[in-house]
C-alpha cells in the first residue's frame, strides 16, 4: 500500500459518525454506521466494512482515532463508566479497534476531549492554545486544553464540567446530585424546566400549548422557535426565560472556569447551543459578573463550528498525531 489514510470515529448510542481522509482533507469521506449498544466488536466490524468500501486502490488505514462517551483510559485502552453504552463498560477499545483495522496506529479519547481537539485544529479554537469546551446535549460534557494539550487527569476523569454543582438545593441531576450545570443547561434539564413551568397557573399560553401539543416529543428546538418568532412582540416570554436561566447558569459555570483556568476562549457546542444568543447572551453577561481579572471579562465565549462531526474530526487529528509520533520509533 502506498497511501495511508486517517480515520476518525465518534461512537454514540445509535450511530458511529466517521470521517476519512488525509492531513490535507481529513473529511474527504464522511458518514455514519449503526452502533450496537451491546457489542463494540460488532460495531467496529460494521465500521471496518464501510471503510473498506470507501478506500481507493493502493490505500490503507495508517491510523484510526476513536472518540467515545465515558471514562476512556488511554493507557490501558479500556472504557470505564459510560452512560449511553452500558454494554461497552470494561471493553478493550484499543484491542478491538486493532482487530478491525490491523496495522493501524490507534488513538482513543473521551468524546468531548476529541470534539475540543477537532475545534482546536479545524474549528472555533484555531490559533488558541488554552481552551475550554462545553457540549450541551442531553447532558453537559466538558473538555480542557492547556498549552495545546488536552487535560485528561490522573484517572482520565478531568473535564466533567457538566457536574459542577451550582446550587446544592437545585433540580436533580441524572448523576444523582442536585443543582449540577447539566440539570440546567442539558436538554434533559431544560425540557424538565419547561414542563414544570407549563404546569404553573401563570404560565404563558404559548408555552403551555406547546408542551401539551408536543408531549414526549418536545425538543429544545421547539422551545427556541417559540422564543424567537419573527414577530418579536409575540415571542413567548416564558420560553425566552427558560433559555435566560439556562444561559445564566451556564455563565456561572463559565465564569468559575475563567477564574480557575484563564483560557484563550470558551467554546460552546451541542444541540442546545443551537439556540444561539438566547443562551450565549445571558451566559456572557453572567460570566463577566463573576470573573475577577478585568481583562478576562472579555474572553471570547463562542459557538462551536464543526457541529456533530467535531469529535470525529478530533479523533482523526489525534490519530494523525499518534501516527507521526510512532514513526520515529519505528525507524530507530
C-alpha positions as CSV (number, residue, x, y, z in Angstrom):
1,X,0.0,0.0,0.0
2,X,1.4,3.4,-0.9
3,X,-1.1,5.7,0.6
4,X,-2.1,5.7,4.3
5,X,-5.4,7.4,5.2
6,X,-6.6,8.6,8.6
7,X,-9.9,7.5,10.1
8,X,-11.7,9.4,12.9
9,X,-14.8,7.8,14.5
10,X,-17.2,9.0,17.2
11,X,-19.3,6.4,18.9
12,X,-22.8,7.2,20.1
13,X,-25.6,5.1,21.4
14,X,-27.3,4.9,18.0
15,X,-24.6,5.7,15.3
16,X,-20.9,5.9,14.8
17,X,-20.0,9.1,12.9
18,X,-16.8,8.8,10.9
19,X,-14.5,11.0,8.8
20,X,-11.9,9.5,6.5
21,X,-9.1,11.3,4.6
22,X,-5.6,12.6,5.0
23,X,-3.8,15.6,6.5
24,X,-4.9,17.9,3.8
25,X,-8.5,16.8,3.6
26,X,-9.4,14.8,6.8
27,X,-13.1,14.8,5.9
28,X,-12.9,13.6,2.3
29,X,-15.4,10.9,3.1
30,X,-18.0,11.3,6.0
31,X,-20.9,9.3,7.1
32,X,-22.3,7.0,9.8
33,X,-23.0,3.4,10.6
34,X,-25.3,1.9,13.2
35,X,-23.7,1.2,16.5
36,X,-24.6,-1.9,18.6
37,X,-25.0,-0.7,22.3
38,X,-24.3,-4.3,23.4
39,X,-21.2,-5.1,21.3
40,X,-18.2,-2.9,20.4
41,X,-16.8,-5.8,18.3
42,X,-19.9,-5.8,16.1
43,X,-19.9,-2.0,15.9
44,X,-16.3,-1.9,14.8
45,X,-16.9,-4.7,12.3
46,X,-19.6,-2.5,10.7
47,X,-17.3,0.5,10.6
48,X,-14.4,-1.5,9.1
49,X,-16.7,-2.9,6.4
50,X,-17.9,0.6,5.4
51,X,-14.4,2.0,5.4
52,X,-13.3,-0.9,3.1
53,X,-15.9,0.1,0.6
54,X,-14.6,3.7,0.6
55,X,-10.8,3.0,0.3
56,X,-9.4,3.8,-3.1
57,X,-6.9,1.4,-4.7
58,X,-3.5,1.1,-3.1
59,X,-4.7,2.8,0.1
60,X,-4.9,1.6,3.7
61,X,-5.7,2.9,7.1
62,X,-2.5,4.2,8.7
63,X,-4.2,5.5,11.9
64,X,-7.6,5.3,13.4
65,X,-8.9,7.5,16.2
66,X,-11.9,6.6,18.3
67,X,-14.0,9.0,20.4
68,X,-16.3,7.5,23.0
69,X,-18.5,8.9,25.7
70,X,-17.4,8.0,29.2
71,X,-14.2,7.4,31.0
72,X,-11.6,6.4,28.4
73,X,-8.3,5.1,29.9
74,X,-5.8,5.9,27.1
75,X,-3.1,4.0,29.0
76,X,-4.9,0.6,29.1
77,X,-7.2,1.2,26.1
78,X,-10.2,0.3,28.1
79,X,-13.5,2.1,28.6
80,X,-14.8,2.7,32.1
81,X,-18.2,4.1,33.0
82,X,-20.3,5.2,30.0
83,X,-24.0,6.1,30.4
84,X,-25.0,5.7,26.8
85,X,-23.2,2.4,26.1
86,X,-23.6,0.3,29.3
87,X,-22.8,-2.9,27.4
88,X,-19.4,-1.5,26.5
89,X,-18.2,-0.9,30.0
90,X,-14.8,-2.5,30.5
91,X,-14.3,-3.2,26.8
92,X,-10.8,-3.2,25.4
93,X,-11.4,-0.5,22.8
94,X,-7.8,-0.3,21.6
95,X,-7.6,-4.1,21.1
96,X,-10.9,-4.3,19.3
97,X,-10.1,-1.4,17.0
98,X,-6.7,-3.1,16.3
99,X,-8.6,-6.2,15.2
100,X,-10.9,-4.1,13.0
101,X,-8.1,-2.1,11.5
102,X,-4.9,-4.3,11.6
103,X,-1.6,-2.5,11.4
104,X,-3.2,1.0,12.1
105,X,-2.0,3.2,14.9
106,X,-4.9,3.5,17.3
107,X,-5.7,6.6,19.3
108,X,-8.5,6.9,21.9
109,X,-10.2,9.8,23.6
110,X,-13.3,10.8,25.5
111,X,-15.9,12.2,23.1
112,X,-15.8,15.8,24.3
113,X,-12.0,15.8,24.5
114,X,-12.0,14.7,20.9
115,X,-14.5,17.4,20.0
116,X,-12.3,20.0,21.6
117,X,-9.3,18.6,19.6
118,X,-11.4,18.9,16.5
119,X,-12.5,22.5,17.2
120,X,-8.9,23.5,18.1
121,X,-7.5,22.2,14.9
122,X,-10.3,22.8,12.4
123,X,-13.0,25.0,14.0
124,X,-13.7,27.6,16.6
125,X,-10.5,27.0,18.6
126,X,-8.0,27.6,15.8
127,X,-4.9,29.5,16.9
128,X,-5.8,29.0,20.5
129,X,-3.6,27.0,23.0
130,X,-5.7,27.3,26.2
131,X,-9.3,26.3,25.5
132,X,-12.4,25.1,27.3
133,X,-15.3,23.4,25.6
134,X,-18.7,22.6,26.9
135,X,-21.0,20.3,24.9
136,X,-24.7,20.9,25.7
137,X,-26.5,17.8,24.6
138,X,-28.8,15.5,26.6
139,X,-26.3,16.1,29.4
140,X,-23.4,18.5,29.5
141,X,-19.9,17.4,28.7
142,X,-16.7,19.3,29.1
143,X,-13.0,19.4,28.0
144,X,-10.0,21.5,28.8
145,X,-6.8,22.2,26.7
146,X,-3.8,23.7,28.4
147,X,-0.8,24.9,26.2
148,X,-2.1,22.8,23.3
149,X,-2.5,19.6,25.3
150,X,-5.8,18.0,26.3
151,X,-6.2,17.7,30.1
152,X,-7.2,14.1,30.9
153,X,-6.5,14.0,34.6
154,X,-4.7,11.4,36.7
155,X,-7.7,9.0,36.4
156,X,-8.9,10.2,33.0
157,X,-11.9,11.9,34.5
158,X,-11.0,15.6,34.1
159,X,-13.3,17.9,32.3
160,X,-16.7,16.8,33.9
161,X,-17.8,20.4,33.9
162,X,-21.4,19.4,33.5
163,X,-21.4,18.1,37.0
164,X,-20.1,21.3,38.6
165,X,-22.7,21.9,41.3
166,X,-24.2,25.4,41.1
167,X,-26.9,25.1,43.7
168,X,-27.0,22.2,46.3
169,X,-30.8,22.7,46.5
170,X,-31.2,22.8,42.8
171,X,-33.1,20.4,40.5
172,X,-32.0,16.8,40.5
173,X,-29.3,15.7,38.0
174,X,-29.1,12.3,36.3
175,X,-25.8,11.7,38.1
176,X,-27.6,11.6,41.5
177,X,-26.6,15.0,42.8
178,X,-28.7,18.2,42.7
179,X,-28.0,21.6,41.0
180,X,-25.4,20.4,38.5
181,X,-24.9,22.6,35.4
182,X,-26.3,19.6,33.4
183,X,-29.6,19.9,35.3
184,X,-30.0,23.4,34.0
185,X,-28.3,23.5,30.6
186,X,-28.6,20.0,29.2
187,X,-31.6,19.3,27.1
188,X,-33.0,16.9,29.7
189,X,-32.9,19.6,32.4
190,X,-34.1,22.3,30.1
191,X,-37.1,20.3,29.0
192,X,-37.9,19.3,32.6
193,X,-37.9,23.0,33.5
194,X,-40.3,23.7,30.6
195,X,-42.7,21.1,31.8
196,X,-42.6,22.5,35.3
197,X,-43.2,26.0,34.1
198,X,-46.1,24.8,31.8
199,X,-47.8,23.4,34.9
200,X,-47.7,26.7,36.7
201,X,-51.0,28.7,36.8
202,X,-49.4,31.9,35.4
203,X,-47.6,30.2,32.5
204,X,-47.8,31.9,29.2
205,X,-50.4,30.4,26.9
206,X,-47.9,29.7,24.1
207,X,-45.6,27.6,26.3
208,X,-48.5,25.7,27.9
209,X,-49.9,24.9,24.5
210,X,-46.5,23.8,23.1
211,X,-45.8,21.4,25.9
212,X,-49.3,19.9,25.7
213,X,-49.1,19.5,21.9
214,X,-45.6,18.1,21.7
215,X,-45.7,15.9,24.8
216,X,-42.8,13.5,25.0
217,X,-41.7,14.7,21.5
218,X,-40.9,18.2,22.9
219,X,-37.3,19.4,21.9
220,X,-35.2,22.4,22.8
221,X,-35.5,23.5,19.2
222,X,-39.3,23.7,19.8
223,X,-38.6,26.0,22.7
224,X,-36.1,28.1,20.9
225,X,-38.5,28.5,17.9
226,X,-41.3,29.7,20.3
227,X,-38.9,32.2,21.9
228,X,-37.7,33.6,18.6
229,X,-40.8,34.0,16.4
230,X,-40.4,36.6,13.6
231,X,-42.7,39.0,15.4
232,X,-40.6,39.9,18.4
233,X,-43.6,41.3,20.2
234,X,-45.2,37.8,20.0
235,X,-42.1,36.0,21.3
236,X,-43.1,33.8,24.2
237,X,-41.8,35.3,27.4
238,X,-41.7,32.0,29.3
239,X,-39.8,30.2,26.6
240,X,-37.3,33.0,26.4
241,X,-37.0,33.0,30.2
242,X,-36.1,29.3,30.2
243,X,-33.1,30.0,28.0
244,X,-32.1,33.0,30.0
245,X,-32.0,31.0,33.2
246,X,-30.1,28.2,31.5
247,X,-27.7,30.8,30.0
248,X,-27.1,32.5,33.3
249,X,-26.4,29.1,34.9
250,X,-24.0,28.3,32.1
251,X,-22.4,31.7,32.6
252,X,-22.0,31.0,36.3
253,X,-20.0,27.8,35.4
254,X,-18.0,29.5,32.7
255,X,-17.2,32.4,35.0
256,X,-15.8,30.0,37.5
257,X,-13.7,28.3,34.8
258,X,-12.4,31.6,33.7
259,X,-11.2,32.4,37.2
260,X,-9.6,29.0,37.6
261,X,-8.1,28.4,34.1
262,X,-7.9,31.8,32.3
263,X,-8.3,30.3,28.8
264,X,-7.9,32.0,25.4
265,X,-11.6,31.3,24.7
266,X,-14.5,29.2,25.7
267,X,-16.3,27.1,23.0
268,X,-20.0,26.1,23.4
269,X,-21.3,23.3,21.3
270,X,-24.0,20.6,21.3
271,X,-27.6,20.7,20.3
272,X,-28.8,23.0,23.0
273,X,-26.3,25.6,21.8
274,X,-28.2,25.9,18.6
275,X,-30.4,28.4,20.5
276,X,-27.6,30.9,19.8
277,X,-27.8,34.2,21.5
278,X,-30.9,33.2,23.5
279,X,-28.4,31.2,25.6
280,X,-25.0,32.8,24.8
281,X,-26.0,36.3,25.6
282,X,-27.1,35.6,29.2
283,X,-24.0,33.3,29.5
284,X,-21.6,36.1,28.6
285,X,-23.3,38.6,30.9
286,X,-23.3,36.2,33.9
287,X,-19.7,35.1,33.3
288,X,-18.5,38.7,33.2
289,X,-20.0,39.5,36.6
290,X,-18.1,36.6,38.2
291,X,-14.6,37.0,36.6
292,X,-12.1,38.7,38.9
293,X,-9.4,39.6,36.3
294,X,-10.7,42.6,34.4
295,X,-9.0,41.6,31.1
296,X,-10.5,38.1,31.3
297,X,-14.1,39.6,31.3
298,X,-13.8,39.9,27.6
299,X,-12.7,36.3,27.0
300,X,-14.5,35.2,23.8
301,X,-17.3,32.8,24.5
302,X,-18.1,31.4,21.1
303,X,-20.2,28.8,19.4
304,X,-18.6,25.6,18.1
305,X,-18.2,25.4,14.3
306,X,-18.0,21.7,13.4
307,X,-21.4,20.6,14.7
308,X,-21.9,16.9,15.4
309,X,-18.8,16.0,13.4
310,X,-16.4,17.7,15.8
311,X,-15.5,14.6,17.8
312,X,-14.9,12.5,14.6
313,X,-12.6,15.2,13.2
314,X,-10.8,15.5,16.6
315,X,-10.3,11.7,16.7
316,X,-8.8,11.8,13.2
317,X,-6.5,14.6,14.3
318,X,-5.4,12.7,17.4
319,X,-4.8,9.6,15.3
320,X,-2.6,11.6,12.9
321,X,-0.5,12.9,15.8
322,X,-0.2,9.4,17.2
323,X,0.9,8.1,13.8
324,X,3.5,10.8,13.5
325,X,4.8,10.2,17.0
326,X,5.1,6.4,16.3
327,X,7.0,6.9,13.0
328,X,10.4,7.9,14.5
329,X,10.3,4.9,16.9
330,X,9.7,2.5,14.0
331,X,12.7,3.9,12.1
332,X,15.0,3.7,15.1
